[in-house]
């Protein structure tokens, strides 16, 4: 049975290089995304992970040219309290070499000392789960709509589409890319932020994507526009794309004040 949940997100300090939609035919390298889900303690250490990203991790990652970093609290979703962190990498080499570079960053080590050296009896988080994704070819890098770049009120919806086999998962990705579903998203105001094919992570095979809206009312209105769109009706009626998704999970996240997405 499909589960639907919601996630609110705020975006700060968006750079023009990753906010705009590329011109037709423009080639951009596909990013890799690490999506971390921190399960947090409920005591005094509840804010330790958020403080770590604010004071240590985000500044250090930005120094390495890794940005924008998204940090989100769960408004509606499983396993609360939970913190989600989205880290984009330009390449797999960046993903593999970043831990070593952070270990050699004295400023990062000092700023993050309380988190990095949290004692056994008082951990900064309970557990962390991580997924590695590759950006879709038709949305190769993070994008934000103008109202998010302007830091106006907004929410973000995070969605996970599971498939019953790898073959059908690839077919759903094809539907978004070559089939034109991403283009229909844009046309109907669903404002995609990223689309990622999960390479490593739980509940595989799956794809994960994020949308941006001004508020819940805006979100509900634009989904209504989408499901009524004639191009979507024609695309979803194609036999080749039937039964490609076996489960959908939605989240609404709230951004931390320092989140860059």
C-alpha positions in Angstrom: 0.0 0.0 0.0 1.3 3.4 -0.9 2.2 5.7 2.0 2.1 9.5 1.6 3.8 11.8 4.0 5.1 15.3 3.8 8.3 17.4 4.2 8.9 21.2 4.6 12.2 22.7 3.4 13.7 26.2 3.3 16.5 27.4 0.9 19.2 29.9 1.6 22.1 31.4 -0.4 21.3 29.9 -3.8 24.0 30.5 -6.4 23.0 31.3 -10.0 25.2 28.4 -11.3 22.8 25.8 -9.8 19.5 27.7 -9.6 18.6 28.1 -13.2 17.1 25.7 -15.7 19.6 24.9 -18.5 18.9 26.0 -22.0 17.8 23.4 -24.5 20.7 21.2 -25.6 23.0 22.5 -22.9 25.2 19.8 -21.5 25.9 19.6 -17.7 27.6 16.9 -15.8 25.3 14.7 -13.7 25.8 15.1 -10.0 25.9 12.4 -7.4 23.8 12.9 -4.2 24.3 11.6 -0.8 21.1 11.7 1.3 21.6 11.1 5.0 18.9 10.4 7.5 19.9 11.0 11.1 17.8 9.4 13.8 18.2 11.8 16.7 18.2 11.3 20.5 15.5 13.1 22.5 17.6 14.5 25.3 20.2 17.2 25.5 22.0 16.0 22.4 18.9 16.4 20.1 20.4 19.5 18.4 24.0 18.3 18.3 23.8 17.1 14.7 22.2 20.3 13.4 24.8 22.4 15.3 27.6 20.3 13.8 26.4 20.9 10.2 25.8 24.6 10.9 29.2 25.3 12.5 31.5 22.7 11.1 30.3 20.5 8.2 28.7 23.0 5.8 31.6 25.5 6.0 34.1 22.8 5.5 32.2 21.2 2.6 31.8 24.7 1.0 35.5 25.2 1.2 35.9 22.0 -0.9 33.5 23.5 -3.4 30.6 21.2 -2.4 27.4 23.1 -2.4 24.5 23.7 -1.8 24.0 21.6 1.3 20.4 20.9 2.4 19.6 20.3 6.1 16.0 19.5 6.9 13.9 18.6 10.0 11.0 16.2 9.6 7.6 17.8 9.9 5.7 14.7 8.8 7.3 11.4 8.3 8.6 8.3 10.0 11.1 7.9 12.9 11.0 11.4 14.4 13.0 13.2 15.5 14.9 13.0 12.3 17.3 15.2 10.4 17.8 14.9 6.6 21.0 16.1 4.9 21.4 16.4 1.2 25.0 16.6 -0.1 25.7 17.1 -3.9 29.0 15.9 -5.3 30.3 16.7 -8.8 31.8 13.2 -9.2 32.3 9.9 -7.4 35.9 11.0 -6.8 34.6 13.9 -4.7 32.4 11.5 -2.7 35.3 9.2 -2.1 37.9 11.8 -1.2 35.9 14.1 0.9 36.2 12.2 4.2 40.0 12.2 3.9 40.0 15.9 3.1 37.7 16.7 6.1 40.0 14.6 8.4 42.9 16.8 7.4 40.9 20.1 7.9 42.0 21.4 11.3 39.2 24.1 11.3 36.6 21.5 10.6 38.0 19.2 13.3 38.0 22.0 15.9 34.5 23.3 15.0 33.0 19.8 15.0 34.8 18.4 18.0 31.8 18.0 20.2 30.0 16.0 17.5 33.0 14.0 16.2 34.1 13.0 19.7 30.7 12.5 21.3 31.0 10.0 24.2 29.4 6.5 24.2 27.1 7.5 27.0 25.8 10.7 25.2 25.9 10.2 21.4 25.1 13.0 19.0 22.7 10.7 17.0 21.2 7.3 17.4 21.9 6.0 13.9 22.4 7.4 10.4 21.2 5.9 7.1 22.6 7.0 3.8 21.7 6.7 0.1 23.9 7.4 -2.9 22.1 8.6 -6.0 23.0 9.6 -9.5 21.2 12.7 -11.0 18.9 12.0 -13.9 20.3 13.0 -17.3 17.4 15.4 -17.9 17.9 17.2 -14.5 21.6 16.7 -14.0 22.1 19.3 -11.2 20.1 20.9 -8.4 17.7 23.6 -9.4 15.6 26.0 -7.4 12.6 28.2 -8.5 12.9 31.9 -8.2 10.8 32.2 -5.0 13.1 29.8 -3.3 16.2 31.6 -4.4 14.6 34.8 -3.1 14.2 33.1 0.3 10.4 33.5 0.2 8.3 31.1 2.2 8.4 27.6 0.7 8.2 23.9 1.4 9.9 21.0 -0.2 8.3 17.6 -0.9 10.6 14.6 -0.9 9.3 11.5 -2.7 10.6 7.9 -3.0 9.4 5.7 -5.8 10.1 2.0 -5.3 9.8 -0.6 -8.1 9.3 -4.3 -8.0 12.4 -5.0 -10.1 15.5 -3.3 -11.6 14.1 -3.5 -15.1 10.9 -1.6 -14.2 12.8 0.9 -12.1 14.9 1.8 -15.2 11.6 2.1 -17.2 10.3 4.6 -14.7 13.5 6.6 -15.0 13.1 6.5 -18.8 9.5 7.8 -18.3 10.8 10.8 -16.4 13.7 11.5 -18.9 13.0 10.5 -22.4 9.2 10.1 -21.8 9.0 13.8 -20.9 7.6 13.5 -17.3 10.1 16.0 -15.9 9.1 18.5 -18.6 5.5 18.0 -17.6 6.5 18.6 -14.0 8.0 21.9 -15.0 5.1 22.9 -17.2 2.6 22.3 -14.5 4.5 24.1 -11.7 5.8 21.2 -9.7 9.2 22.8 -9.6 11.7 19.9 -9.5 14.8 20.4 -7.3 16.6 17.1 -8.0 15.9 13.6 -9.4 18.2 10.8 -8.3 18.5 7.1 -9.2 19.5 5.3 -6.0 22.7 3.3 -6.6 23.2 2.3 -2.9 20.7 2.5 -0.1 17.6 1.0 1.5 14.4 -0.1 -0.3 16.0 -0.7 -3.7 15.4 -0.4 -6.5 14.1 3.1 -6.2 14.4 6.7 -7.4 14.1 9.8 -5.1 13.2 13.3 -6.1 12.4 16.7 -4.4 9.9 19.3 -5.4 9.5 22.9 -4.2 6.4 24.9 -3.4 5.4 28.1 -1.7 3.1 26.3 0.8 0.9 23.3 1.1 -2.0 25.0 -0.7 0.3 25.7 -3.6 1.5 22.1 -3.5 -2.0 20.7 -3.6 -3.1 23.1 -6.4 -0.1 22.3 -8.7 -0.5 18.5 -8.2 -4.1 19.0 -9.3 -2.9 20.8 -12.4 -0.4 18.0 -13.1 -2.9 15.1 -12.8 -5.3 17.0 -15.1 -2.7 17.8 -17.7 -3.4 16.2 -21.1 0.2 15.4 -21.8 0.5 13.6 -18.4 -2.7 11.7 -19.2 -1.3 10.6 -22.5 2.0 9.6 -21.1 0.6 7.7 -18.1 -1.7 5.8 -20.4 1.2 4.3 -22.4 1.4 0.5 -21.9 5.2 0.5 -21.7 5.1 2.6 -18.5 2.4 0.6 -16.6 3.3 -1.0 -13.3 6.7 0.7 -13.0 6.1 1.9 -9.4 5.1 -0.5 -6.5 5.2 2.0 -3.6 5.4 5.7 -3.1 6.6 7.4 0.1 6.3 11.2 0.6 7.9 13.4 3.3 7.4 17.1 4.3 10.6 18.6 5.8 11.3 21.9 7.4 14.6 23.5 6.6 17.0 24.6 9.3 17.8 28.3 9.3 21.2 27.5 7.9 20.2 25.1 5.1 21.5 26.1 1.7 18.5 24.3 -0.1 
